Amino acid sequence: MTRDHDVGQLTTSELERTMRDLRANLGLISPDSPAHVPILAHMQAIDAELAGRAGNQQPHESQPHDSEILPGPSPAALPSDVHRDKETP
């Protein structure tokens, strides 16, 4: 069962705070934990929402957020339905 992560109703600051919280959660769980899948899917939804919002701004309004500074999750760690639209090398 796939669950959509609708983050569009959150403010940008709420999205950024949630992203930081999710990163902290990833740091607290074991590497083989199945909890990685929903956390990474939620992080991807937040990244997509923030990218969409950045695309709607004028160039002088664009401000980087913390997810642009840190590397994203490995595509291998994401559920297959989350990264299906990305090209594979």
Helices and strands as residue ranges (DSSP letters): H 12-28, H 36-55, G 59-61, H 66-69, G 75-77
